[in-house]
Amino acid sequence: MTATPRRDRVPTVVFSGGRGAGALIERLLADRRVEVSIVINGYDDGASTGEVRRFLGDALGPSDFRKNAGRAARTLATTTDAVIDLLDCRLPAPCPPELADQLADVIASGTGPEAAARIVALSRRLEVADRAAIVQATTAFEDERRRGGRPFAFADCAVGNIVFAGLYLLAARDFNAAVRAYTAMLGLPDGLIENVTDGTNAHLAAVDDAGVLLATEAAIVDARRRNRIRSIFLLDRQPPVTLAEEPPAVVDAWLTAHAAAPPLNPRVVERVRDAALIVFAPGTQHSSLFPSYLTEGLGEAIAANQRASKLLVTNLQPDADTPDANGVDIVDRALHYLRRRSQVALPAPTLITHALINEPRGDRSAPAYVPTGAVGQLADPRRTWVHDFEAGATGRHDGPKVLDPFLDELLAGLARPRVAVLLDGTDAADSVLESALELVRGGVGSLNVDLRVFHGARTPVDGRAVAALPFPLIGLPADVSQAFAAAADAWHADYVATFDSSGMYWGEDLVHLLAQVAIGRPAAVWGSRRLSVRDVHASYRLRYRRHPWLGAASYIGSHALSLLYLVLYGRYVSDTLSAVRVVARRYTHDAARPPGHPQHGQVLLSAVLRDQAELRELPVRFLSLPSSRARRTRISEGLAAIGLILWLRLRRPPRARVAADRAHALSGPAA
């Protein structure tokens, strides 16, 4: 069959700095239907990243790439915490020579001086492949240092910055190739993090409103001073220290003579061209964001994409580089730099379609927040959204509050989700057909989903009845669980649903669960018998009237499982043993417990809750059938379930499974 591509993701570009866009990026990464590219610049020259730039001599700064890669890798679980923590770990200050000179050996051996205790501890937790990659890059840096004889100040330097420098050297001094190598080391997909330029080295400087030169990026963001920036400049070299003492005319002439215009990264051109959503994130504007907008050709590329929604999200609180700016000022300056200091005539509606300006609630102290400004002064205030965009009083943006009004509209236009349903719990053809007909009577044909229903009946289901169904009803070979898992994978299903067709449940209730899939695409929808209170009480009276002690054990055991999830994950799941559920296929990779396996539900719950993904519970009706008609959970199986839940919570997810989960989440289905 020829594959027909489906539009099942929203391509999104976020112009970001080091940390200011954290809440927005977390929201975007949380939805597998959003394809994210985080675009940043490398003009940082403070602290250890400045030392790396000084040592290499021709490289941009790695810190913001390291920070964004670490945050994304932790959010997506593409590598272990030990890798991320080690790369973010800073060398001690002062740094003993035996550590500075032998960092690669310390990481390789997991032994070292007392000052390296944290690095040693993290190194011992690394997997073999991760350790080898980090050691290789660190060794490349050490070899360059010994070969050139140049000094390097190791104190308080992030290990990741040294690793990045090593990757830069291994990539023949190609900065963007080093970015790709670093993100690949963390298991991130290619293109998730991009440098805005082609990698050409450049330096950032600024002039304040008094005409004073701020010769470095570090000076621009220095929290000890309130910098009222008049303009920023990209330069082919860092200004000499003495230039700040020269008259303004001399400073201006030097800045003009050494102006740089780094070309736009061709990969960013493609991402911007295809984007449905472009986000200009909050952050330190004059160092993290405005310099990116100055990139040659970026404004034109953004303006050329007339389909995308383009959001500028203003800061919540003032920064050192914008001490007196209001929200409207930030919008105006962003437009100024997107037009390369107003030298390129680009209409404002083609650059920013929505300006999201924060207005804190009235009970907060106004000086702690960026004021809104005179919204009426904007050229077209219709596209300005003034709202409280803060998450509580955290000082961070509320990602869903900012983005969901736009994402909801974009996601509504995606391809219909594919759901593979297994009619489990019976091998009788009539029982399978009854469940299928209940789906029809429940209105499954009107749902915005593509459905395939599978079963393991030993005899054929009536052909005429099957032909009249609004969905395919497909028989499976003897090994039903494994065959169903393979069929769902082969079809590239987005979701997998299981339904006990023994007669205990009503198929109409499964329709209500399936309807949730098209509303926000949750990770899982769980059918809960306990939410059907009348059915619960009737079941216990009928089933345990002769053995009340068994009823008490069953009642206590089911609650014990629910409380265990509450303790381990902070989420109370009312019916952990339900046989009616719909789960995203990326959580169904446990080959030992495929769909239909008695412990499959615990595997799914543990995976979803560990991921902190969205789990919805809906009530389902049920009948209490004898064990000859329906499978019952034994006390021994309940105890085994407790052990399995504890083991799944305490173990580290296998790397292969994490990689497979993320690969599926990013690749999307194909027909």
DAPEGI-V93380 format. One record per residue. N is the residue number from 1. RES is the residue in three letters. SS is DSSP state (2 for helix, 1 for strand, 0 for the rest). PHI is phi in radians with two decimals (* if undefined). NEAR is the number of other ideal C-beta (glycine too) atoms within 12 Angstrom. Layout:
BEGIN
N_RES_SS_PHI_NEAR + N_RES_SS_PHI_NEAR
END
This chain:
BEGIN
1_MET_0_*_8 + 2_THR_0_-1.31_6 + 3_ALA_0_-1.25_10 + 4_THR_0_-1.92_12 + 5_PRO_0_-1.12_14 + 6_ARG_0_-1.99_21 + 7_ARG_0_-1.43_22 + 8_ASP_0_-2.16_32 + 9_ARG_0_-2.46_33 + 10_VAL_1_-1.78_36 + 11_PRO_1_-1.21_32 + 12_THR_1_-2.32_41 + 13_VAL_1_-2.03_46 + 14_VAL_1_-2.07_50 + 15_PHE_1_-1.53_53 + 16_SER_0_-2.34_45 + 17_GLY_0_-1.94_42 + 18_GLY_0_-1.43_38 + 19_ARG_0_-2.37_29 + 20_GLY_0_-1.06_38 + 21_ALA_0_-1.68_43 + 22_GLY_2_-0.91_32 + 23_ALA_2_-1.16_35 + 24_LEU_2_-1.22_43 + 25_ILE_2_-1.16_46 + 26_GLU_2_-1.04_32 + 27_ARG_2_-1.12_32 + 28_LEU_2_-1.19_45 + 29_LEU_2_-1.20_40 + 30_ALA_0_-1.26_30 + 31_ASP_0_-1.98_36 + 32_ARG_0_-1.13_37 + 33_ARG_0_-1.48_37 + 34_VAL_1_-1.86_39 + 35_GLU_1_-1.72_33 + 36_VAL_1_-1.87_46 + 37_SER_1_-2.17_44 + 38_ILE_1_-1.71_48 + 39_VAL_1_-1.90_48 + 40_ILE_1_-2.39_49 + 41_ASN_0_-1.98_54 + 42_GLY_0_-2.05_52 + 43_TYR_0_-1.53_51 + 44_ASP_0_-1.01_42 + 45_ASP_0_-2.40_39 + 46_GLY_0_-1.69_29 + 47_ALA_2_0.86_28 + 48_SER_2_-1.25_35 + 49_THR_2_-1.20_38 + 50_GLY_2_-1.15_32 + 51_GLU_2_-1.17_34 + 52_VAL_2_-1.09_44 + 53_ARG_2_-1.11_36 + 54_ARG_2_-1.10_24 + 55_PHE_2_-1.17_32 + 56_LEU_2_-1.28_35 + 57_GLY_0_1.51_20 + 58_ASP_0_-2.44_23 + 59_ALA_0_-2.08_42 + 60_LEU_0_-1.26_45 + 61_GLY_0_-1.56_46 + 62_PRO_0_-1.57_50 + 63_SER_2_-1.05_43 + 64_ASP_2_-1.16_47 + 65_PHE_2_-1.20_51 + 66_ARG_2_-1.09_44 + 67_LYS_2_-1.10_37 + 68_ASN_2_-1.16_48 + 69_ALA_2_-1.14_46 + 70_GLY_2_-1.12_42 + 71_ARG_2_-1.13_36 + 72_ALA_2_-1.16_39 + 73_ALA_2_-1.13_37 + 74_ARG_2_-1.22_29 + 75_THR_2_-1.12_34 + 76_LEU_2_-1.62_38 + 77_ALA_0_0.96_33 + 78_THR_0_-1.54_36 + 79_THR_0_-2.62_37 + 80_THR_0_-1.42_31 + 81_ASP_2_-1.07_25 + 82_ALA_2_-1.08_31 + 83_VAL_2_-1.11_40 + 84_ILE_2_-1.11_36 + 85_ASP_2_-1.14_26 + 86_LEU_2_-1.16_42 + 87_LEU_2_-1.16_45 + 88_ASP_2_-1.49_30 + 89_CYS_0_-1.17_36 + 90_ARG_1_-1.84_29 + 91_LEU_0_-1.18_37 + 92_PRO_0_-1.16_25 + 93_ALA_0_-2.19_16 + 94_PRO_0_-1.29_14 + 95_CYS_0_-1.72_29 + 96_PRO_0_-1.11_22 + 97_PRO_2_-1.00_18 + 98_GLU_2_-1.17_18 + 99_LEU_2_-1.52_35 + 100_ALA_2_-1.05_33 + 101_ASP_0_-1.42_22 + 102_GLN_0_-2.26_26 + 103_LEU_2_-1.05_44 + 104_ALA_2_-1.06_32 + 105_ASP_2_-1.17_24 + 106_VAL_2_-1.07_39 + 107_ILE_2_-1.20_43 + 108_ALA_2_-1.18_27 + 109_SER_2_-1.62_18 + 110_GLY_0_1.22_22 + 111_THR_0_-2.39_19 + 112_GLY_0_3.09_30 + 113_PRO_0_-1.16_22 + 114_GLU_2_-1.02_15 + 115_ALA_2_-1.13_23 + 116_ALA_2_-1.78_34 + 117_ALA_2_-0.99_19 + 118_ARG_2_-1.23_25 + 119_ILE_2_-1.09_45 + 120_VAL_2_-1.09_28 + 121_ALA_2_-1.07_20 + 122_LEU_2_-1.21_30 + 123_SER_2_-1.08_35 + 124_ARG_2_-1.16_23 + 125_ARG_0_-1.57_24 + 126_LEU_0_-1.25_32 + 127_GLU_0_-1.33_24 + 128_VAL_2_-1.01_16 + 129_ALA_2_-1.14_19 + 130_ASP_2_-1.13_34 + 131_ARG_2_-1.06_30 + 132_ALA_2_-1.08_19 + 133_ALA_2_-1.16_31 + 134_ILE_2_-1.18_42 + 135_VAL_2_-1.14_31 + 136_GLN_2_-1.05_24 + 137_ALA_2_-1.18_38 + 138_THR_2_-1.12_43 + 139_THR_2_-1.11_29 + 140_ALA_2_-1.07_31 + 141_PHE_2_-1.16_42 + 142_GLU_2_-1.11_31 + 143_ASP_2_-1.10_17 + 144_GLU_2_-1.13_27 + 145_ARG_2_-1.14_28 + 146_ARG_2_-1.22_17 + 147_ARG_2_-1.19_11 + 148_GLY_2_-1.49_15 + 149_GLY_0_1.23_9 + 150_ARG_0_-1.46_16 + 151_PRO_0_-1.27_14 + 152_PHE_0_-2.52_31 + 153_ALA_0_-1.53_23 + 154_PHE_0_-1.36_36 + 155_ALA_0_-0.99_21 + 156_ASP_0_1.10_20 + 157_CYS_0_-1.50_39 + 158_ALA_1_-1.19_37 + 159_VAL_2_-0.99_46 + 160_GLY_2_-1.08_43 + 161_ASN_2_-1.19_49 + 162_ILE_2_-1.19_48 + 163_VAL_2_-1.08_45 + 164_PHE_2_-1.07_51 + 165_ALA_2_-1.06_48 + 166_GLY_2_-1.12_39 + 167_LEU_2_-1.16_43 + 168_TYR_2_-1.08_40 + 169_LEU_2_-1.19_34 + 170_LEU_2_-1.15_26 + 171_ALA_0_-1.59_24 + 172_ALA_0_1.01_15 + 173_ARG_0_1.09_23 + 174_ASP_0_-1.75_22 + 175_PHE_2_-1.10_39 + 176_ASN_2_-1.18_39 + 177_ALA_2_-1.15_25 + 178_ALA_2_-1.17_40 + 179_VAL_2_-1.04_44 + 180_ARG_2_-1.14_30 + 181_ALA_2_-1.18_33 + 182_TYR_2_-1.17_46 + 183_THR_2_-1.17_38 + 184_ALA_2_-1.14_27 + 185_MET_2_-1.04_40 + 186_LEU_0_-1.62_48 + 187_GLY_0_1.35_35 + 188_LEU_0_-1.38_39 + 189_PRO_0_-1.22_31 + 190_ASP_0_-1.06_22 + 191_GLY_0_1.66_29 + 192_LEU_0_-1.13_41 + 193_ILE_1_-2.18_49 + 194_GLU_1_-2.29_43 + 195_ASN_1_-1.43_48 + 196_VAL_0_-1.18_51 + 197_THR_1_-1.81_36 + 198_ASP_0_-1.36_30 + 199_GLY_0_1.79_33 + 200_THR_0_-1.03_29 + 201_ASN_0_-1.23_31 + 202_ALA_0_-2.71_40 + 203_HIS_1_-2.16_41 + 204_LEU_1_-1.82_48 + 205_ALA_1_-2.47_43 + 206_ALA_1_-2.62_45 + 207_VAL_1_-2.15_32 + 208_ASP_1_-1.50_30 + 209_ASP_0_-1.24_18 + 210_ALA_0_-1.71_17 + 211_GLY_0_1.45_21 + 212_VAL_0_-1.46_24 + 213_LEU_1_-1.38_35 + 214_LEU_1_-1.85_38 + 215_ALA_0_-1.39_33 + 216_THR_0_-2.38_35 + 217_GLU_2_-1.10_45 + 218_ALA_2_-1.07_33 + 219_ALA_2_-1.22_33 + 220_ILE_2_-1.11_42 + 221_VAL_0_-1.76_39 + 222_ASP_0_-1.04_25 + 223_ALA_0_-1.22_16 + 224_ARG_0_-1.41_10 + 225_ARG_0_-2.33_20 + 226_ARG_0_-1.81_20 + 227_ASN_0_-1.63_37 + 228_ARG_0_-1.61_26 + 229_ILE_1_-1.39_42 + 230_ARG_1_-1.51_26 + 231_SER_1_-2.82_33 + 232_ILE_1_-1.97_44 + 233_PHE_1_-2.45_41 + 234_LEU_1_-1.77_40 + 235_LEU_1_-2.22_35 + 236_ASP_0_-1.42_22 + 237_ARG_0_-2.75_25 + 238_GLN_0_-1.33_32 + 239_PRO_0_-1.06_34 + 240_PRO_0_-1.15_19 + 241_VAL_2_-1.01_13 + 242_THR_2_-1.21_12 + 243_LEU_2_-1.10_28 + 244_ALA_2_-1.10_26 + 245_GLU_2_-1.59_14 + 246_GLU_0_-1.44_21 + 247_PRO_0_-1.07_14 + 248_PRO_2_-0.94_20 + 249_ALA_2_-1.13_11 + 250_VAL_2_-1.19_19 + 251_VAL_2_-1.05_32 + 252_ASP_2_-1.09_22 + 253_ALA_2_-1.15_15 + 254_TRP_2_-1.15_27 + 255_LEU_2_-1.09_34 + 256_THR_2_-1.18_16 + 257_ALA_2_-1.18_16 + 258_HIS_0_-1.99_23 + 259_ALA_1_-1.14_27 + 260_ALA_0_-2.04_29 + 261_ALA_0_-2.31_22 + 262_PRO_0_-1.03_33 + 263_PRO_1_-1.14_23 + 264_LEU_1_-1.25_34 + 265_ASN_0_-1.05_37 + 266_PRO_2_-1.01_20 + 267_ARG_2_-1.19_29 + 268_VAL_2_-1.21_39 + 269_VAL_2_-0.98_28 + 270_GLU_2_-1.12_19 + 271_ARG_2_-1.12_36 + 272_VAL_2_-1.16_42 + 273_ARG_2_-1.05_26 + 274_ASP_2_-1.61_25 + 275_ALA_0_-1.19_35 + 276_ALA_0_-1.68_36 + 277_LEU_1_-2.46_43 + 278_ILE_1_-2.12_46 + 279_VAL_1_-2.11_47 + 280_PHE_1_-1.63_47 + 281_ALA_0_-1.41_46 + 282_PRO_0_-1.28_47 + 283_GLY_0_2.74_45 + 284_THR_0_-1.33_44 + 285_GLN_2_-1.08_44 + 286_HIS_2_-1.37_45 + 287_SER_2_-2.03_44 + 288_SER_2_-1.61_43 + 289_LEU_2_-2.05_46 + 290_PHE_2_-0.97_44 + 291_PRO_2_-1.06_50 + 292_SER_2_-1.09_47 + 293_TYR_2_-1.15_43 + 294_LEU_0_-1.27_41 + 295_THR_0_-1.01_41 + 296_GLU_1_-0.97_27 + 297_GLY_0_1.59_28 + 298_LEU_2_-1.18_44 + 299_GLY_2_-1.00_38 + 300_GLU_2_-1.13_25 + 301_ALA_2_-1.14_37 + 302_ILE_2_-1.16_46 + 303_ALA_2_-1.11_27 + 304_ALA_2_-1.23_22 + 305_ASN_0_-1.53_27 + 306_GLN_0_-1.57_19 + 307_ARG_0_-1.48_20 + 308_ALA_0_-1.32_32 + 309_SER_1_-1.46_33 + 310_LYS_1_-2.17_40 + 311_LEU_1_-1.81_43 + 312_LEU_1_-1.87_46 + 313_VAL_1_-1.83_47 + 314_THR_0_-1.41_48 + 315_ASN_0_-1.20_46 + 316_LEU_0_-1.42_39 + 317_GLN_0_-2.25_31 + 318_PRO_0_-1.17_30 + 319_ASP_0_-2.03_34 + 320_ALA_0_-1.06_30 + 321_ASP_0_-1.57_40 + 322_THR_0_-2.37_39 + 323_PRO_0_-1.16_28 + 324_ASP_0_-2.04_20 + 325_ALA_0_-1.36_35 + 326_ASN_0_-1.90_29 + 327_GLY_2_-1.05_40 + 328_VAL_2_-1.13_29 + 329_ASP_2_-1.04_33 + 330_ILE_2_-1.10_44 + 331_VAL_2_-1.09_44 + 332_ASP_2_-1.06_32 + 333_ARG_2_-1.22_36 + 334_ALA_2_-1.07_43 + 335_LEU_2_-1.09_35 + 336_HIS_2_-1.02_29 + 337_TYR_2_-1.41_39 + 338_LEU_2_-1.10_40 + 339_ARG_0_-1.61_27 + 340_ARG_0_0.87_30 + 341_ARG_0_1.02_22 + 342_SER_0_1.11_20 + 343_GLN_0_-1.53_17 + 344_VAL_0_-1.98_25 + 345_ALA_0_-1.44_15 + 346_LEU_0_-2.18_26 + 347_PRO_0_-1.08_20 + 348_ALA_2_-0.99_30 + 349_PRO_2_-1.11_21 + 350_THR_2_-1.46_25 + 351_LEU_2_-1.82_41 + 352_ILE_0_-2.34_42 + 353_THR_0_-1.61_31 + 354_HIS_1_-2.48_34 + 355_ALA_1_-1.79_43 + 356_LEU_1_-1.75_40 + 357_ILE_1_-1.87_40 + 358_ASN_1_-1.33_40 + 359_GLU_0_-2.28_26 + 360_PRO_0_-1.12_27 + 361_ARG_0_-1.09_15 + 362_GLY_0_-1.12_9 + 363_ASP_0_-1.53_9 + 364_ARG_0_-1.84_19 + 365_SER_0_-1.32_11 + 366_ALA_2_-1.01_17 + 367_PRO_2_-1.08_12 + 368_ALA_2_-1.42_16 + 369_TYR_0_-2.17_29 + 370_VAL_0_-1.20_34 + 371_PRO_0_-1.16_29 + 372_THR_0_-1.16_33 + 373_GLY_0_1.60_29 + 374_ALA_0_-1.48_17 + 375_VAL_2_-1.03_27 + 376_GLY_2_-1.10_13 + 377_GLN_2_-1.38_17 + 378_LEU_0_-1.16_31 + 379_ALA_0_-1.01_19 + 380_ASP_0_-2.47_18 + 381_PRO_2_-1.21_21 + 382_ARG_2_-1.08_14 + 383_ARG_2_-1.66_24 + 384_THR_1_-1.81_32 + 385_TRP_1_-1.88_31 + 386_VAL_1_-1.86_27 + 387_HIS_1_-2.80_25 + 388_ASP_0_-1.44_24 + 389_PHE_0_-1.76_40 + 390_GLU_1_-1.49_30 + 391_ALA_0_-1.48_21 + 392_GLY_0_1.10_16 + 393_ALA_0_-2.16_17 + 394_THR_0_-1.50_14 + 395_GLY_0_1.41_24 + 396_ARG_0_-2.02_27 + 397_HIS_1_-1.17_36 + 398_ASP_0_-1.56_27 + 399_GLY_2_-0.95_32 + 400_PRO_2_-1.07_22 + 401_LYS_2_-1.11_25 + 402_VAL_2_-1.34_39 + 403_LEU_2_-1.75_39 + 404_ASP_2_-1.05_24 + 405_PRO_2_-1.01_21 + 406_PHE_2_-1.54_32 + 407_LEU_2_-1.13_33 + 408_ASP_2_-1.00_21 + 409_GLU_2_-1.19_16 + 410_LEU_2_-1.22_30 + 411_LEU_2_-1.21_32 + 412_ALA_0_-1.12_21 + 413_GLY_0_-1.60_18 + 414_LEU_0_-1.33_31 + 415_ALA_0_-1.09_26 + 416_ARG_0_-1.12_25 + 417_PRO_1_-1.16_37 + 418_ARG_1_-1.70_38 + 419_VAL_1_-2.20_44 + 420_ALA_1_-1.73_43 + 421_VAL_1_-1.92_50 + 422_LEU_1_-1.85_47 + 423_LEU_1_-1.48_47 + 424_ASP_1_-1.81_40 + 425_GLY_0_1.45_33 + 426_THR_0_-2.73_34 + 427_ASP_0_-2.12_22 + 428_ALA_0_-1.60_22 + 429_ALA_2_-1.06_25 + 430_ASP_2_-1.17_23 + 431_SER_2_-1.14_32 + 432_VAL_2_-1.09_42 + 433_LEU_2_-1.12_31 + 434_GLU_2_-1.05_29 + 435_SER_2_-1.11_45 + 436_ALA_2_-1.10_43 + 437_LEU_2_-1.20_30 + 438_GLU_2_-1.13_30 + 439_LEU_2_-1.07_42 + 440_VAL_2_-1.13_27 + 441_ARG_2_-1.13_20 + 442_GLY_0_-1.36_28 + 443_GLY_0_1.60_20 + 444_VAL_2_-1.10_36 + 445_GLY_2_-1.14_21 + 446_SER_2_-1.62_16 + 447_LEU_0_-1.34_30 + 448_ASN_0_-1.54_24 + 449_VAL_1_-2.42_37 + 450_ASP_1_-1.68_30 + 451_LEU_1_-2.13_40 + 452_ARG_1_-2.28_34 + 453_VAL_1_-1.99_46 + 454_PHE_1_-2.06_42 + 455_HIS_1_-2.66_43 + 456_GLY_0_-2.15_34 + 457_ALA_0_-1.08_32 + 458_ARG_0_-1.36_18 + 459_THR_0_-2.09_17 + 460_PRO_0_-1.10_18 + 461_VAL_0_-1.41_34 + 462_ASP_0_-0.86_19 + 463_GLY_2_-1.13_14 + 464_ARG_2_-1.14_10 + 465_ALA_2_-1.16_18 + 466_VAL_2_-1.12_24 + 467_ALA_2_-1.10_13 + 468_ALA_2_-1.49_16 + 469_LEU_0_-1.24_29 + 470_PRO_0_-1.43_24 + 471_PHE_0_-2.59_29 + 472_PRO_1_-1.20_22 + 473_LEU_1_-2.01_35 + 474_ILE_1_-2.07_30 + 475_GLY_1_-1.39_29 + 476_LEU_0_-2.05_32 + 477_PRO_0_-1.23_17 + 478_ALA_0_-0.99_13 + 479_ASP_0_-1.42_15 + 480_VAL_2_-1.10_31 + 481_SER_2_-1.05_31 + 482_GLN_2_-1.15_26 + 483_ALA_2_-1.14_24 + 484_PHE_2_-1.14_39 + 485_ALA_2_-1.03_31 + 486_ALA_2_-1.14_23 + 487_ALA_2_-1.16_32 + 488_ALA_2_-1.11_39 + 489_ASP_2_-1.17_26 + 490_ALA_2_-1.12_20 + 491_TRP_0_-1.47_28 + 492_HIS_0_1.03_30 + 493_ALA_0_-1.10_39 + 494_ASP_0_-1.40_43 + 495_TYR_1_-2.29_43 + 496_VAL_1_-2.16_47 + 497_ALA_1_-2.10_54 + 498_THR_1_-2.13_45 + 499_PHE_1_-2.49_49 + 500_ASP_1_-1.32_40 + 501_SER_0_-1.71_44 + 502_SER_0_-1.22_32 + 503_GLY_0_2.00_29 + 504_MET_0_-1.29_36 + 505_TYR_1_-2.03_43 + 506_TRP_0_-1.79_31 + 507_GLY_2_-1.11_37 + 508_GLU_2_-1.02_26 + 509_ASP_2_-1.21_40 + 510_LEU_2_-1.10_46 + 511_VAL_2_-1.06_40 + 512_HIS_2_-1.10_33 + 513_LEU_2_-1.19_42 + 514_LEU_2_-1.12_45 + 515_ALA_2_-1.11_30 + 516_GLN_2_-1.19_34 + 517_VAL_2_-1.06_41 + 518_ALA_0_-1.46_30 + 519_ILE_0_-1.98_21 + 520_GLY_0_1.43_23 + 521_ARG_0_0.84_39 + 522_PRO_0_-1.15_33 + 523_ALA_0_-1.26_37 + 524_ALA_1_-2.72_40 + 525_VAL_1_-2.20_42 + 526_TRP_1_-1.98_43 + 527_GLY_1_-1.49_45 + 528_SER_1_-1.98_35 + 529_ARG_0_-1.25_37 + 530_ARG_0_-1.20_32 + 531_LEU_0_-1.30_26 + 532_SER_0_-1.63_28 + 533_VAL_2_-1.03_17 + 534_ARG_2_-1.10_15 + 535_ASP_2_-1.14_27 + 536_VAL_2_-1.06_29 + 537_HIS_2_-1.12_17 + 538_ALA_2_-1.11_18 + 539_SER_2_-1.12_29 + 540_TYR_2_-1.13_26 + 541_ARG_2_-1.13_16 + 542_LEU_2_-1.27_18 + 543_ARG_2_-1.37_27 + 544_TYR_0_-2.02_21 + 545_ARG_0_-1.11_14 + 546_ARG_0_-1.67_10 + 547_HIS_0_-2.33_13 + 548_PRO_2_-1.04_14 + 549_TRP_2_-1.17_13 + 550_LEU_2_-1.15_21 + 551_GLY_2_-1.10_22 + 552_ALA_2_-1.12_15 + 553_ALA_2_-1.12_21 + 554_SER_2_-1.11_29 + 555_TYR_2_-1.11_23 + 556_ILE_2_-1.15_17 + 557_GLY_2_-1.10_27 + 558_SER_2_-1.14_31 + 559_HIS_2_-1.21_23 + 560_ALA_2_-1.10_22 + 561_LEU_2_-1.11_38 + 562_SER_2_-1.11_34 + 563_LEU_2_-1.18_21 + 564_LEU_2_-1.10_32 + 565_TYR_2_-1.13_36 + 566_LEU_2_-1.09_19 + 567_VAL_2_-1.20_18 + 568_LEU_2_-1.40_26 + 569_TYR_2_-2.20_26 + 570_GLY_0_1.33_15 + 571_ARG_0_-2.35_28 + 572_TYR_0_-1.53_24 + 573_VAL_0_-1.83_37 + 574_SER_0_-1.21_30 + 575_ASP_0_-2.38_35 + 576_THR_0_-1.26_44 + 577_LEU_0_-1.77_40 + 578_SER_0_-1.05_44 + 579_ALA_0_-1.84_41 + 580_VAL_1_-2.20_47 + 581_ARG_1_-2.79_51 + 582_VAL_1_-2.28_50 + 583_VAL_1_-2.40_48 + 584_ALA_1_-1.01_39 + 585_ARG_2_-1.08_39 + 586_ARG_2_-1.14_38 + 587_TYR_2_-1.71_41 + 588_THR_0_-1.99_43 + 589_HIS_0_-1.65_32 + 590_ASP_0_-1.38_32 + 591_ALA_2_-1.15_19 + 592_ALA_2_-1.32_18 + 593_ARG_2_-2.35_27 + 594_PRO_0_-1.29_31 + 595_PRO_0_-0.89_46 + 596_GLY_0_1.76_38 + 597_HIS_0_-1.25_29 + 598_PRO_0_-1.00_28 + 599_GLN_0_-1.75_31 + 600_HIS_2_-1.07_37 + 601_GLY_2_-1.07_42 + 602_GLN_2_-1.19_39 + 603_VAL_2_-1.09_36 + 604_LEU_2_-1.14_45 + 605_LEU_2_-1.03_43 + 606_SER_2_-1.09_38 + 607_ALA_2_-1.18_37 + 608_VAL_2_-1.16_35 + 609_LEU_2_-1.25_33 + 610_ARG_2_-1.10_30 + 611_ASP_0_-1.39_33 + 612_GLN_0_0.96_18 + 613_ALA_0_-1.55_33 + 614_GLU_0_-1.36_25 + 615_LEU_1_-2.11_38 + 616_ARG_1_-1.94_30 + 617_GLU_1_-2.02_33 + 618_LEU_1_-2.23_32 + 619_PRO_1_-1.23_27 + 620_VAL_0_-2.28_36 + 621_ARG_0_-1.40_31 + 622_PHE_1_-2.75_36 + 623_LEU_0_-1.95_22 + 624_SER_0_-1.54_28 + 625_LEU_0_-1.74_23 + 626_PRO_0_-1.17_15 + 627_SER_0_-1.09_14 + 628_SER_0_-1.26_9 + 629_ARG_0_-1.80_19 + 630_ALA_0_-2.48_24 + 631_ARG_0_-1.31_23 + 632_ARG_0_-2.00_27 + 633_THR_0_-1.43_28 + 634_ARG_0_-1.45_17 + 635_ILE_2_-1.05_19 + 636_SER_2_-1.10_14 + 637_GLU_2_-1.22_22 + 638_GLY_2_-1.12_30 + 639_LEU_2_-1.14_19 + 640_ALA_2_-1.10_20 + 641_ALA_2_-1.11_34 + 642_ILE_2_-1.07_30 + 643_GLY_2_-1.07_18 + 644_LEU_2_-1.12_31 + 645_ILE_2_-1.08_36 + 646_LEU_2_-1.11_20 + 647_TRP_2_-1.13_18 + 648_LEU_2_-1.16_34 + 649_ARG_2_-1.31_24 + 650_LEU_2_-1.53_13 + 651_ARG_0_-1.36_15 + 652_ARG_0_-1.55_19 + 653_PRO_0_-1.03_28 + 654_PRO_0_-1.01_19 + 655_ARG_2_-1.01_23 + 656_ALA_2_-1.10_16 + 657_ARG_2_-1.22_27 + 658_VAL_2_-1.06_32 + 659_ALA_2_-1.11_29 + 660_ALA_2_-1.13_26 + 661_ASP_2_-1.03_32 + 662_ARG_2_-1.22_30 + 663_ALA_2_-1.08_21 + 664_HIS_2_-1.15_30 + 665_ALA_2_-1.09_37 + 666_LEU_2_-1.60_31 + 667_SER_2_-1.35_22 + 668_GLY_0_1.24_30 + 669_PRO_0_-1.36_35 + 670_ALA_0_-2.26_21 + 671_ALA_0_-1.30_19
END
